[in-house]
């Protein structure tokens, strides 16, 4: 007799970005980068340019800044990470509605984190915020931030590892707040939900191919269920 109950391996999966989606850095990323630039005698860009650094791999983002060179880049990263570990991580907060959404979705789907943040740091942050137990896997970039970026980018690589960790389910969806997340979803053939409570604008997320947009984390379970039940929508929904 064949059981009608699906095994955990058959359950659909939901992939989550970290900063800007699950956790609000609360200025710890932008403020930390600004402090590191100052300590290394480098100019500090304005808020808009600093906010744009939340999402992509730190090394790639810093390279776009005036005065940052291959020679001083390791020192800037080192000083930023030291500050983040000493106080920035603890200053971060979980977005309203996220804890309830994870509890709701975790009983039905496998939840995985796919982030551009170094993997060990992502694990530490989620443990610090009391979220790590919700996830079947936490996948991030290489902990050696001097290593070359993978051909398709760190987000695509992290998503590939996340999908592999849950057995490449037939149905999965990606949730993220920046275009990197949605481009990764497209690369892997997944529907992508744009999290409007994060750092990306509606215009950015729509242009990046969001299958759906979500204004409030409290609405996230319903959005995920809609996409995993019915597949891709024809246009972003609000």
N, C-alpha and C positions, 0 to 999 in steps of 0.2 A: 504494500500500500504506500502511495506517495503522499507525504504531508503537504497540506495547502499553505503551511506557514513558511514564509520566505526566510532563508538563512540570512545572517548578517551580511554575508558576501553579496547577496542579491539586492540589498537595500540601496536605493539611490543615495547620492552623496551631495553635500553642499560644501563648497570651498569658500573660505573667507579670507579676505585681506585682513591685515592687522591694524596698523596705525591709520586712523581716519575712518575705520569701518567698525572694528570691535572696541578699540581704545582711542580716546582723545588724548593726544600727546600733551595737551594743556600748555603749549608753548615750550615744552622741554626740548623738542627737536630744533625749532627755529631759534629759540633763545640760546640753546647749547651751541648751535653752529655759529651764531653771532659772537658768543663769548670766545669760542675757539679761534675764530678769525682775528678778533681783537688781540688775543694773547700772542698771536703769531705775527702781529704787525700788518695785517691785511685789511683792506676796506670791507665794511659791512654793507651789504645791499639793503634795499628797502623791504618792507613787510611783504609786498606782493611776490618779489623774487624769492624771499626766504620761504614763504608758504609753498611755492612751487617745488621746493626741495623735499616736501613731505610726500613720499610715494616712491620715487625712483631710488635705486641703490645710492647710498651716500657718496660713494666714490664718483659715480657718474654725475651726480648733481653738483658736487663741489668743483669738478673740472670746468663747469660752465661759468664759474664766478671769476670776476676780475682779480688778478693777482695770484690765483692759485695755480701752481705749477706742479709738474711731476716731482720736483725736488722737495717742495714744502707740503705736498699733499699728505704724506704719511704722518707728519707732525700734527696737521690740522685734524685728521681722523683720530689720532691717538688722544689729543686733548679733548675732543668732543666726546669720545667714548668714556673717558675718565669721568667727565662731568655727568654724563648720562647715567652711569652706573652709581655714582655717589649720591645723586639726588633727583635727576631727571626722571628716572623710571618710576620712582615712588610718587612723583608729582602727577603722573598720568592718571586718567580716570576712565572708567568704563562708561560708554555712552548710555544715556537713559534708554531703557527698553531692551538692551542687548542681553542682559542676564535672563530675563523672562523668555526672550525669543530663543535662546540657546536651549533652555530647559524644555520649551515646547517642541522644538524641532528635533532635539536629540533622541526623543523616544521613537521617532519614525524614520529618521535619516542618519547616515553617518556624517559627522561633521569633521572637517579638516581645515587647517590653516595653511595658506600659501602666501608667503610674504617675501618681499625683497630684503627684509631685515636679516642679518646673520642668524642662522638657525638657533645657535645656543642662546643668543640674546633674546630671540623671540620666545623661546621656552621659558627663560627667566622672567620676562615681562608678564607672560600669561600666568605663571605661577604666582608672581607678586600680586597680580590682580584677582587671583582666585578663579581663573577661567580655564586653566589647563586641563582639568578633569573632563571638560565637555568634548574634547577632541580626540579622535582616533589617531591622528598624526599631526605634527606641527613641522611644516617644511619651510625652509628659508634658504637664503643665499649662503655661499661658502663663508665659513667663519674667518677665513684668511682674506681680508678685504683688499689685499694686494694682488690676489689671484685674478687672472683674466676673466672678463665677463663671458658667459656662454654665448654661442653664436646667435641664439634667438632672444637673449636677455635673461636676466635672473628671474623675472616673474614667470615667464613661460617655463623655465626649468623647474621652479618651485612648484608650479601647477602640475607639471609632468610627474614629479615625485609624489605629490599629494594624491593624484589619481592612481598611481601605482600602489601607494600605501593602502588604498581601499579596494584593490583588485580590479581597477579599470571598470567601474560600474557602467551599465548601459545608459543610465540617466544620471546627470549631474548638472549643477548650476554653480556659477561663480558670483560672489557678492563682493563688490569693491567700490571705492570712492574716486578712483582716478582712471585716466584713459589706459594706463598700463594694465590694469586689471581686466578691462573689457577687451583690449587687444589680445591679451592672453587667452581670454575665453574664446574669442574668434579663432585663434590659432588652434585651439584644442576642440573646436566644434561644439562649444557649450553655449547655452543662453547665459547672458550676463545681466545682473541686476545692479544698477547704479545707485549707490547709497548717498543720497543728497544731504545727509547730516554731516558728511565728511568734508574734504577739501576741494573736491571737484565740483564744478558748476554744472547746471543742467545742460548748457550748451556743449561743454566738454564731453560729458558722458553720452549725450545723444550722438554727437559727431563720431564718437569712438565705437558706436554700434550697440549701445545698450538695448537689450531686448525689453527691459522694463526699468522704470525708475521708482524709487521708494523714498518718500519724504521723511518717514518716521520709522525707527526700528521696531515699534510696536506693530507695524503693518508687514514686517518682513516675513513672518511665517506664512501669511496668506499669499504673498507674492511668490515665495518659493514653491508652495504647493500648487499654485496655478501653473507655473512653468514646468514643474516636474510631472504634473498630471496631463497637461495639454500640449507641452512642447513649446517651441518658439512662438512668440507673438509677432504680428506683422509690423508693428511699430511700437516705440516706447510708450508705456502706459503710466499714468499718474493716478 
